[in-house]
Amino acid sequence: MSTDYLLWLWSLTSQAASATMIVGFFAALRRSFPTAEVRVWTQAWAANLLSLVVTFVDLYWVRSVEGPSLRAIFGLYIFGKAWFVVQMVHGLWLAGNPGAAPRRLRVPAVLIAAASVVAGLYLHDYTLLSLLSQVGIFAGFFLATLIPTANRPVGWLLRGMGLRALLSAVESLIYAAQTAPPLVTLPWTADSLAHFSAVSSSFDMLTEWLIALGCVLAATGRAHRELATTNEELHRVQASLRAMVDVDALTGLASRSALRDIVRSLHGTSAGVLFLFWLWRIMPRFGVLRPDPAQPRRSLLAHLRAIGRFLWRHHADAVLLDAVRANVKRRLVQRGLASPDATAPLAAQLARAFGMSEGDLATALSGTPASNHQYAAAMKTLYDLSHKLNEPTH
């Protein structure tokens, strides 16, 4: 094995291991920052890893694989690199336009697939394959650097893409010089160009880490901006709530909680005098307290109603009913309408005398109400009977 081949193997292995770590890192980052650009960048790095895996297959089996298998390897390599560039630029656009939905890249996907098929059919040399891929990377990332942005984290991503485009331009010139020496002439020997091509994957790995760093800064920068916006909204809500507290809801005047803002706004002696006058006006005066205003006295009926509500709330309604019964019976005895021990005959007599229901009078005078409704009916019957007893006799 030649030295250039061993350098190429070492460089490619390092780049593949690096790409694997980047894909794993972005898969974990996608769980913490599930934004559109992070999802697109994860797909881009996965496509880049696919092209490197295909390169491994090409590197180990290129001399033994022929026909459709070799064409498939070349086509997959071109597709992986091209899709990597397209998705990286897509993610850059999403990072520069927060809130935008990911685009459906059907037309670019069809074009890339067609170019991959053509490359697999007509390219049979690894140098030409590398030349085509580096030209595509240079074109995509160079156009991405022309996107204007004022976002500093996205600016770091653009710097990484610009450096990758510059490296791709240098590699394209070297591959072109190796492929067509009469057309492209460089001031270096063929051995120097071969050594650089062997270790070019290491330089690609360094620029890929710079691009990955730019992606991370763009994602975290967006999260920081969203957090800052939320914090500003909370401060505005706090200021509005504080303004509501500083003003009395009834009078519309400034309350004592607005004292701090008032002190800050004071300027000059006249403002200080006005402030002292306002402070003297709102300060409490010490001296003899005024007596409490006399409460209006309630009538006897109001007291009786309060007693009745109290007995009803404390389930002492039987006490109230017995007291009313005793009062009515005492008045009946005084009027000579009943004896102290009369019960049922008394109800029939009173029903005939006052035109009331005999059953209601029996329940009201000696019955036991089974429900609140019967209790209220009994009390009403006793009240009506007492009212009739108050009427003058003819």
C-alpha beads as a LAMMPS data file, in Angstrom:
LAMMPS data file: protein, C-alpha beads

394 atoms
393 bonds

1 atom types
1 bond types

-500.0 500.0 xlo xhi
-500.0 500.0 ylo yhi
-500.0 500.0 zlo zhi

Masses

1 110.0

Atoms # bond

1 1 1 0.000 0.000 0.000
2 1 1 1.224 3.475 -0.879
3 1 1 1.559 6.303 1.609
4 1 1 -1.173 8.316 -0.090
5 1 1 -3.569 5.394 0.182
6 1 1 -2.869 5.003 3.916
7 1 1 -3.316 8.752 4.451
8 1 1 -6.592 8.633 2.527
9 1 1 -7.781 5.685 4.619
10 1 1 -6.881 7.433 7.878
11 1 1 -8.430 10.730 6.806
12 1 1 -11.649 9.112 5.591
13 1 1 -11.966 7.028 8.760
14 1 1 -11.593 10.142 10.913
15 1 1 -14.202 11.993 8.873
16 1 1 -16.654 9.068 9.076
17 1 1 -16.216 8.797 12.851
18 1 1 -16.681 12.560 13.161
19 1 1 -19.827 12.468 11.010
20 1 1 -21.232 9.667 13.166
21 1 1 -20.703 11.752 16.310
22 1 1 -22.307 14.787 14.675
23 1 1 -25.378 12.765 13.643
24 1 1 -25.719 11.371 17.178
25 1 1 -25.316 14.840 18.667
26 1 1 -27.996 16.350 16.426
27 1 1 -30.331 13.441 17.143
28 1 1 -30.030 14.299 20.857
29 1 1 -30.263 18.046 20.136
30 1 1 -33.492 17.450 18.238
31 1 1 -35.121 16.157 21.435
32 1 1 -34.187 19.313 23.355
33 1 1 -34.854 21.794 20.523
34 1 1 -37.634 20.316 18.354
35 1 1 -37.565 23.218 15.909
36 1 1 -37.942 22.981 12.148
37 1 1 -34.337 23.925 11.363
38 1 1 -32.892 21.371 13.807
39 1 1 -34.990 18.613 12.225
40 1 1 -33.804 19.622 8.753
41 1 1 -30.170 19.808 9.842
42 1 1 -30.419 16.344 11.397
43 1 1 -31.559 14.983 8.030
44 1 1 -28.701 16.836 6.328
45 1 1 -26.035 15.325 8.574
46 1 1 -27.583 11.880 8.114
47 1 1 -27.280 12.316 4.325
48 1 1 -23.638 13.349 4.750
49 1 1 -22.995 10.214 6.795
50 1 1 -24.635 8.135 4.058
51 1 1 -22.216 9.504 1.466
52 1 1 -19.246 8.689 3.731
53 1 1 -20.497 5.143 4.294
54 1 1 -20.818 4.754 0.530
55 1 1 -17.261 6.066 0.206
56 1 1 -16.088 3.309 2.531
57 1 1 -17.773 0.717 0.341
58 1 1 -16.211 2.300 -2.727
59 1 1 -12.807 2.436 -1.042
60 1 1 -12.721 -1.226 -0.050
61 1 1 -14.639 -2.814 -2.944
62 1 1 -14.086 -0.501 -5.919
63 1 1 -11.627 -2.891 -7.511
64 1 1 -13.923 -5.881 -7.139
65 1 1 -17.351 -4.240 -7.676
66 1 1 -18.403 -3.570 -11.240
67 1 1 -21.523 -2.958 -13.258
68 1 1 -24.765 -1.876 -11.545
69 1 1 -23.289 -2.119 -8.033
70 1 1 -20.540 0.368 -8.789
71 1 1 -23.039 2.706 -10.474
72 1 1 -25.303 2.502 -7.421
73 1 1 -22.370 3.388 -5.145
74 1 1 -21.459 6.438 -7.219
75 1 1 -25.105 7.539 -7.469
76 1 1 -25.685 7.241 -3.712
77 1 1 -22.520 9.224 -3.030
78 1 1 -23.645 12.103 -5.240
79 1 1 -27.188 11.997 -3.809
80 1 1 -25.942 12.083 -0.193
81 1 1 -23.601 15.036 -0.739
82 1 1 -26.143 17.018 -2.768
83 1 1 -28.974 16.412 -0.285
84 1 1 -26.635 17.409 2.545
85 1 1 -25.996 20.799 0.909
86 1 1 -29.663 21.404 0.039
87 1 1 -30.900 20.591 3.557
88 1 1 -28.190 22.690 5.214
89 1 1 -29.216 25.719 3.132
90 1 1 -32.888 24.907 3.861
91 1 1 -32.185 24.885 7.589
92 1 1 -30.289 28.169 7.253
93 1 1 -33.356 29.767 5.652
94 1 1 -35.590 28.423 8.435
95 1 1 -33.231 29.775 11.103
96 1 1 -33.311 33.203 9.471
97 1 1 -37.125 33.166 9.272
98 1 1 -38.492 32.035 12.666
99 1 1 -42.009 30.692 12.483
100 1 1 -41.756 29.676 8.815
101 1 1 -42.878 26.161 7.910
102 1 1 -40.418 23.746 6.241
103 1 1 -40.653 23.711 2.470
104 1 1 -41.521 20.605 0.473
105 1 1 -38.344 20.092 -1.548
106 1 1 -39.882 17.877 -4.205
107 1 1 -38.328 19.614 -7.210
108 1 1 -34.778 19.685 -5.727
109 1 1 -35.154 16.043 -4.687
110 1 1 -36.156 15.018 -8.209
111 1 1 -33.282 17.001 -9.738
112 1 1 -30.763 15.528 -7.302
113 1 1 -32.028 12.017 -7.967
114 1 1 -31.743 12.577 -11.726
115 1 1 -28.202 13.949 -11.346
116 1 1 -27.278 10.958 -9.171
117 1 1 -28.538 8.539 -11.815
118 1 1 -26.582 10.332 -14.540
119 1 1 -23.436 10.340 -12.383
120 1 1 -23.807 6.631 -11.692
121 1 1 -24.219 5.858 -15.382
122 1 1 -21.456 7.993 -16.855
123 1 1 -18.844 8.479 -14.118
124 1 1 -16.425 5.606 -13.549
125 1 1 -13.486 7.463 -12.002
126 1 1 -13.249 8.454 -8.338
127 1 1 -11.397 11.673 -9.146
128 1 1 -14.193 12.857 -11.464
129 1 1 -16.741 11.855 -8.807
130 1 1 -14.929 13.904 -6.160
131 1 1 -14.622 16.834 -8.592
132 1 1 -18.373 16.828 -9.236
133 1 1 -19.266 16.623 -5.529
134 1 1 -16.860 19.418 -4.531
135 1 1 -18.168 21.702 -7.274
136 1 1 -21.728 21.098 -6.007
137 1 1 -20.730 21.816 -2.404
138 1 1 -18.936 25.001 -3.469
139 1 1 -21.936 26.234 -5.473
140 1 1 -24.473 25.508 -2.707
141 1 1 -22.536 26.963 0.209
142 1 1 -21.304 29.954 -1.808
143 1 1 -24.894 30.872 -2.673
144 1 1 -25.835 30.392 1.012
145 1 1 -23.224 32.964 2.095
146 1 1 -24.982 35.568 -0.057
147 1 1 -28.101 35.404 2.147
148 1 1 -28.219 38.666 4.185
149 1 1 -28.833 38.257 7.913
150 1 1 -28.465 40.386 11.040
151 1 1 -28.609 37.387 13.347
152 1 1 -25.199 36.802 14.882
153 1 1 -25.593 33.024 15.560
154 1 1 -26.725 32.484 11.968
155 1 1 -23.720 34.572 10.954
156 1 1 -21.432 31.964 12.515
157 1 1 -23.159 29.305 10.438
158 1 1 -22.601 31.395 7.314
159 1 1 -18.903 31.708 8.164
160 1 1 -18.618 27.941 8.466
161 1 1 -20.378 27.465 5.149
162 1 1 -18.151 30.084 3.527
163 1 1 -15.022 28.332 4.775
164 1 1 -16.369 25.011 3.478
165 1 1 -17.092 26.618 0.104
166 1 1 -13.529 27.967 -0.048
167 1 1 -12.085 24.547 0.772
168 1 1 -14.311 22.934 -1.869
169 1 1 -13.060 25.436 -4.447
170 1 1 -9.437 24.518 -3.666
171 1 1 -10.215 20.787 -3.802
172 1 1 -12.096 21.254 -7.074
173 1 1 -9.039 22.915 -8.639
174 1 1 -6.803 20.089 -7.425
175 1 1 -9.129 17.362 -8.758
176 1 1 -9.427 19.265 -12.040
177 1 1 -5.641 19.483 -12.305
178 1 1 -5.380 15.719 -11.705
179 1 1 -8.145 14.948 -14.215
180 1 1 -7.214 17.335 -17.037
181 1 1 -3.624 18.585 -16.613
182 1 1 -3.556 20.410 -19.944
183 1 1 -6.606 22.486 -19.018
184 1 1 -5.806 23.243 -15.352
185 1 1 -2.234 23.875 -14.291
186 1 1 -1.233 24.522 -10.667
187 1 1 2.179 25.607 -9.316
188 1 1 2.646 22.385 -7.370
189 1 1 3.967 18.970 -8.249
190 1 1 1.771 15.954 -8.859
191 1 1 3.030 14.350 -5.628
192 1 1 2.042 17.412 -3.597
193 1 1 -1.434 17.410 -5.111
194 1 1 -1.774 13.678 -4.387
195 1 1 -0.727 14.207 -0.751
196 1 1 -3.274 17.015 -0.333
197 1 1 -6.045 14.905 -1.890
198 1 1 -5.205 12.076 0.492
199 1 1 -5.657 14.253 3.610
200 1 1 -8.459 16.478 2.248
201 1 1 -11.070 14.581 4.266
202 1 1 -9.401 15.815 7.459
203 1 1 -9.852 19.425 6.368
204 1 1 -13.445 18.637 5.410
205 1 1 -13.963 17.244 8.918
206 1 1 -12.747 20.474 10.539
207 1 1 -15.060 22.638 8.439
208 1 1 -17.969 20.300 9.159
209 1 1 -17.426 20.815 12.890
210 1 1 -17.482 24.583 12.342
211 1 1 -20.768 24.237 10.450
212 1 1 -22.173 22.039 13.243
213 1 1 -21.123 24.676 15.791
214 1 1 -22.917 27.323 13.744
215 1 1 -26.071 25.178 13.694
216 1 1 -25.966 24.800 17.477
217 1 1 -25.452 28.550 17.981
218 1 1 -28.362 29.309 15.659
219 1 1 -30.671 26.875 17.509
220 1 1 -29.705 28.126 20.978
221 1 1 -29.868 31.731 19.776
222 1 1 -33.459 31.227 18.695
223 1 1 -34.325 29.714 22.082
224 1 1 -32.636 32.686 23.786
225 1 1 -34.600 35.191 21.686
226 1 1 -37.897 33.437 22.430
227 1 1 -37.062 33.421 26.144
228 1 1 -36.134 37.114 26.036
229 1 1 -39.398 37.939 24.250
230 1 1 -41.390 36.027 26.869
231 1 1 -39.482 37.818 29.636
232 1 1 -40.267 41.217 28.100
233 1 1 -43.959 40.345 27.897
234 1 1 -43.929 39.329 31.556
235 1 1 -42.274 42.641 32.480
236 1 1 -44.954 44.540 30.568
237 1 1 -47.695 42.619 32.367
238 1 1 -45.965 43.292 35.693
239 1 1 -45.788 47.016 34.923
240 1 1 -49.483 47.136 34.002
241 1 1 -50.439 45.263 37.188
242 1 1 -48.285 47.601 39.268
243 1 1 -49.971 50.597 37.626
244 1 1 -53.369 49.128 38.537
245 1 1 -52.261 48.719 42.166
246 1 1 -50.852 52.251 42.345
247 1 1 -54.275 53.758 41.534
248 1 1 -57.261 53.524 43.849
249 1 1 -60.111 51.709 42.116
250 1 1 -62.854 53.888 43.646
251 1 1 -61.398 57.391 43.555
252 1 1 -58.897 57.049 40.694
253 1 1 -56.222 58.772 42.834
254 1 1 -52.698 57.562 43.463
255 1 1 -52.379 55.239 46.428
256 1 1 -49.504 54.887 48.863
257 1 1 -47.934 52.141 46.778
258 1 1 -47.204 54.796 44.121
259 1 1 -45.025 56.736 46.582
260 1 1 -41.773 55.357 45.174
261 1 1 -42.554 56.434 41.605
262 1 1 -43.733 59.825 42.801
263 1 1 -40.483 60.397 44.712
264 1 1 -38.471 59.489 41.622
265 1 1 -40.437 61.947 39.506
266 1 1 -39.957 64.882 41.879
267 1 1 -37.673 67.685 40.659
268 1 1 -37.031 71.055 42.305
269 1 1 -38.159 72.727 45.506
270 1 1 -41.738 73.394 44.438
271 1 1 -42.257 69.712 43.693
272 1 1 -40.847 68.866 47.110
273 1 1 -43.238 71.302 48.819
274 1 1 -46.173 69.831 46.970
275 1 1 -45.071 66.360 47.939
276 1 1 -44.813 67.316 51.633
277 1 1 -48.281 68.897 51.507
278 1 1 -49.721 65.772 49.915
279 1 1 -47.950 63.601 52.476
280 1 1 -49.345 65.743 55.372
281 1 1 -52.805 65.435 53.838
282 1 1 -52.809 61.647 53.667
283 1 1 -51.010 61.033 56.987
284 1 1 -53.267 59.880 59.847
285 1 1 -54.128 62.534 62.507
286 1 1 -53.584 61.668 66.163
287 1 1 -56.107 62.814 68.767
288 1 1 -59.485 61.949 70.296
289 1 1 -61.343 59.351 68.284
290 1 1 -64.792 60.204 67.108
291 1 1 -67.528 58.092 68.673
292 1 1 -69.072 55.444 66.508
293 1 1 -72.396 56.493 65.027
294 1 1 -75.394 55.109 66.924
295 1 1 -76.950 52.115 65.261
296 1 1 -80.699 52.347 64.575
297 1 1 -82.707 50.309 67.073
298 1 1 -84.625 47.410 65.714
299 1 1 -88.301 46.893 66.312
300 1 1 -89.730 44.104 68.426
301 1 1 -90.920 42.328 65.292
302 1 1 -87.388 42.325 63.919
303 1 1 -86.119 40.748 67.151
304 1 1 -88.808 38.083 66.992
305 1 1 -87.973 37.312 63.392
306 1 1 -84.293 37.007 64.272
307 1 1 -85.155 34.624 67.121
308 1 1 -87.259 32.532 64.774
309 1 1 -84.475 32.297 62.185
310 1 1 -82.020 31.357 64.901
311 1 1 -84.242 28.532 66.175
312 1 1 -84.858 27.320 62.621
313 1 1 -81.133 27.219 61.759
314 1 1 -80.338 25.274 64.946
315 1 1 -83.161 22.740 64.440
316 1 1 -85.064 24.007 67.487
317 1 1 -88.300 24.505 65.567
318 1 1 -90.232 22.350 68.039
319 1 1 -89.510 24.871 70.785
320 1 1 -90.923 27.677 68.637
321 1 1 -94.000 25.643 67.676
322 1 1 -94.745 24.707 71.311
323 1 1 -94.430 28.338 72.410
324 1 1 -96.868 29.536 69.736
325 1 1 -99.321 26.716 70.603
326 1 1 -99.207 27.629 74.292
327 1 1 -99.828 31.289 73.507
328 1 1 -102.832 30.505 71.255
329 1 1 -104.354 28.052 73.760
330 1 1 -103.974 30.579 76.571
331 1 1 -105.840 33.152 74.551
332 1 1 -108.544 30.602 73.682
333 1 1 -109.016 29.866 77.376
334 1 1 -109.148 33.602 78.089
335 1 1 -111.865 34.008 75.453
336 1 1 -113.787 31.058 76.880
337 1 1 -113.524 29.091 73.667
338 1 1 -111.703 26.128 75.153
339 1 1 -110.635 24.450 78.337
340 1 1 -106.927 23.890 79.045
341 1 1 -107.076 20.151 78.151
342 1 1 -109.282 20.279 75.002
343 1 1 -107.780 18.773 71.790
344 1 1 -109.869 17.264 68.949
345 1 1 -113.305 18.656 69.943
346 1 1 -111.579 22.028 70.168
347 1 1 -110.388 21.786 66.539
348 1 1 -113.947 21.007 65.330
349 1 1 -115.388 23.851 67.402
350 1 1 -112.853 26.374 66.151
351 1 1 -113.365 25.236 62.545
352 1 1 -117.083 25.978 62.817
353 1 1 -116.493 29.258 64.640
354 1 1 -113.848 30.734 62.326
355 1 1 -114.461 28.891 59.055
356 1 1 -111.048 27.167 59.014
357 1 1 -110.005 23.605 58.136
358 1 1 -110.538 21.165 60.968
359 1 1 -107.554 19.012 59.910
360 1 1 -105.229 22.004 59.738
361 1 1 -106.374 23.170 63.179
362 1 1 -105.884 19.699 64.680
363 1 1 -102.345 19.452 63.310
364 1 1 -101.479 22.983 64.364
365 1 1 -102.817 22.589 67.932
366 1 1 -101.607 19.083 68.795
367 1 1 -100.132 17.301 65.771
368 1 1 -96.510 16.560 64.897
369 1 1 -95.421 17.987 61.509
370 1 1 -93.632 15.337 59.398
371 1 1 -91.892 17.770 57.033
372 1 1 -90.844 21.385 56.698
373 1 1 -93.903 22.041 54.590
374 1 1 -96.283 20.730 57.293
375 1 1 -94.371 22.712 59.898
376 1 1 -94.775 25.927 57.924
377 1 1 -98.495 25.144 57.366
378 1 1 -98.999 24.602 61.086
379 1 1 -97.302 27.875 61.951
380 1 1 -99.442 29.699 59.358
381 1 1 -102.610 28.138 60.767
382 1 1 -101.692 29.274 64.289
383 1 1 -100.898 32.749 62.963
384 1 1 -104.259 32.968 61.174
385 1 1 -106.090 31.737 64.291
386 1 1 -104.286 34.301 66.430
387 1 1 -105.224 36.999 63.950
388 1 1 -108.876 35.960 64.056
389 1 1 -108.810 36.014 67.863
390 1 1 -107.636 39.628 67.655
391 1 1 -110.686 40.593 65.617
392 1 1 -113.507 42.231 67.645
393 1 1 -116.522 40.068 68.327
394 1 1 -120.034 41.210 67.342

Bonds

1 1 1 2
2 1 2 3
3 1 3 4
4 1 4 5
5 1 5 6
6 1 6 7
7 1 7 8
8 1 8 9
9 1 9 10
10 1 10 11
11 1 11 12
12 1 12 13
13 1 13 14
14 1 14 15
15 1 15 16
16 1 16 17
17 1 17 18
18 1 18 19
19 1 19 20
20 1 20 21
21 1 21 22
22 1 22 23
23 1 23 24
24 1 24 25
25 1 25 26
26 1 26 27
27 1 27 28
28 1 28 29
29 1 29 30
30 1 30 31
31 1 31 32
32 1 32 33
33 1 33 34
34 1 34 35
35 1 35 36
36 1 36 37
37 1 37 38
38 1 38 39
39 1 39 40
40 1 40 41
41 1 41 42
42 1 42 43
43 1 43 44
44 1 44 45
45 1 45 46
46 1 46 47
47 1 47 48
48 1 48 49
49 1 49 50
50 1 50 51
51 1 51 52
52 1 52 53
53 1 53 54
54 1 54 55
55 1 55 56
56 1 56 57
57 1 57 58
58 1 58 59
59 1 59 60
60 1 60 61
61 1 61 62
62 1 62 63
63 1 63 64
64 1 64 65
65 1 65 66
66 1 66 67
67 1 67 68
68 1 68 69
69 1 69 70
70 1 70 71
71 1 71 72
72 1 72 73
73 1 73 74
74 1 74 75
75 1 75 76
76 1 76 77
77 1 77 78
78 1 78 79
79 1 79 80
80 1 80 81
81 1 81 82
82 1 82 83
83 1 83 84
84 1 84 85
85 1 85 86
86 1 86 87
87 1 87 88
88 1 88 89
89 1 89 90
90 1 90 91
91 1 91 92
92 1 92 93
93 1 93 94
94 1 94 95
95 1 95 96
96 1 96 97
97 1 97 98
98 1 98 99
99 1 99 100
100 1 100 101
101 1 101 102
102 1 102 103
103 1 103 104
104 1 104 105
105 1 105 106
106 1 106 107
107 1 107 108
108 1 108 109
109 1 109 110
110 1 110 111
111 1 111 112
112 1 112 113
113 1 113 114
114 1 114 115
115 1 115 116
116 1 116 117
117 1 117 118
118 1 118 119
119 1 119 120
120 1 120 121
121 1 121 122
122 1 122 123
123 1 123 124
124 1 124 125
125 1 125 126
126 1 126 127
127 1 127 128
128 1 128 129
129 1 129 130
130 1 130 131
131 1 131 132
132 1 132 133
133 1 133 134
134 1 134 135
135 1 135 136
136 1 136 137
137 1 137 138
138 1 138 139
139 1 139 140
140 1 140 141
141 1 141 142
142 1 142 143
143 1 143 144
144 1 144 145
145 1 145 146
146 1 146 147
147 1 147 148
148 1 148 149
149 1 149 150
150 1 150 151
151 1 151 152
152 1 152 153
153 1 153 154
154 1 154 155
155 1 155 156
156 1 156 157
157 1 157 158
158 1 158 159
159 1 159 160
160 1 160 161
161 1 161 162
162 1 162 163
163 1 163 164
164 1 164 165
165 1 165 166
166 1 166 167
167 1 167 168
168 1 168 169
169 1 169 170
170 1 170 171
171 1 171 172
172 1 172 173
173 1 173 174
174 1 174 175
175 1 175 176
176 1 176 177
177 1 177 178
178 1 178 179
179 1 179 180
180 1 180 181
181 1 181 182
182 1 182 183
183 1 183 184
184 1 184 185
185 1 185 186
186 1 186 187
187 1 187 188
188 1 188 189
189 1 189 190
190 1 190 191
191 1 191 192
192 1 192 193
193 1 193 194
194 1 194 195
195 1 195 196
196 1 196 197
197 1 197 198
198 1 198 199
199 1 199 200
200 1 200 201
201 1 201 202
202 1 202 203
203 1 203 204
204 1 204 205
205 1 205 206
206 1 206 207
207 1 207 208
208 1 208 209
209 1 209 210
210 1 210 211
211 1 211 212
212 1 212 213
213 1 213 214
214 1 214 215
215 1 215 216
216 1 216 217
217 1 217 218
218 1 218 219
219 1 219 220
220 1 220 221
221 1 221 222
222 1 222 223
223 1 223 224
224 1 224 225
225 1 225 226
226 1 226 227
227 1 227 228
228 1 228 229
229 1 229 230
230 1 230 231
231 1 231 232
232 1 232 233
233 1 233 234
234 1 234 235
235 1 235 236
236 1 236 237
237 1 237 238
238 1 238 239
239 1 239 240
240 1 240 241
241 1 241 242
242 1 242 243
243 1 243 244
244 1 244 245
245 1 245 246
246 1 246 247
247 1 247 248
248 1 248 249
249 1 249 250
250 1 250 251
251 1 251 252
252 1 252 253
253 1 253 254
254 1 254 255
255 1 255 256
256 1 256 257
257 1 257 258
258 1 258 259
259 1 259 260
260 1 260 261
261 1 261 262
262 1 262 263
263 1 263 264
264 1 264 265
265 1 265 266
266 1 266 267
267 1 267 268
268 1 268 269
269 1 269 270
270 1 270 271
271 1 271 272
272 1 272 273
273 1 273 274
274 1 274 275
275 1 275 276
276 1 276 277
277 1 277 278
278 1 278 279
279 1 279 280
280 1 280 281
281 1 281 282
282 1 282 283
283 1 283 284
284 1 284 285
285 1 285 286
286 1 286 287
287 1 287 288
288 1 288 289
289 1 289 290
290 1 290 291
291 1 291 292
292 1 292 293
293 1 293 294
294 1 294 295
295 1 295 296
296 1 296 297
297 1 297 298
298 1 298 299
299 1 299 300
300 1 300 301
301 1 301 302
302 1 302 303
303 1 303 304
304 1 304 305
305 1 305 306
306 1 306 307
307 1 307 308
308 1 308 309
309 1 309 310
310 1 310 311
311 1 311 312
312 1 312 313
313 1 313 314
314 1 314 315
315 1 315 316
316 1 316 317
317 1 317 318
318 1 318 319
319 1 319 320
320 1 320 321
321 1 321 322
322 1 322 323
323 1 323 324
324 1 324 325
325 1 325 326
326 1 326 327
327 1 327 328
328 1 328 329
329 1 329 330
330 1 330 331
331 1 331 332
332 1 332 333
333 1 333 334
334 1 334 335
335 1 335 336
336 1 336 337
337 1 337 338
338 1 338 339
339 1 339 340
340 1 340 341
341 1 341 342
342 1 342 343
343 1 343 344
344 1 344 345
345 1 345 346
346 1 346 347
347 1 347 348
348 1 348 349
349 1 349 350
350 1 350 351
351 1 351 352
352 1 352 353
353 1 353 354
354 1 354 355
355 1 355 356
356 1 356 357
357 1 357 358
358 1 358 359
359 1 359 360
360 1 360 361
361 1 361 362
362 1 362 363
363 1 363 364
364 1 364 365
365 1 365 366
366 1 366 367
367 1 367 368
368 1 368 369
369 1 369 370
370 1 370 371
371 1 371 372
372 1 372 373
373 1 373 374
374 1 374 375
375 1 375 376
376 1 376 377
377 1 377 378
378 1 378 379
379 1 379 380
380 1 380 381
381 1 381 382
382 1 382 383
383 1 383 384
384 1 384 385
385 1 385 386
386 1 386 387
387 1 387 388
388 1 388 389
389 1 389 390
390 1 390 391
391 1 391 392
392 1 392 393
393 1 393 394
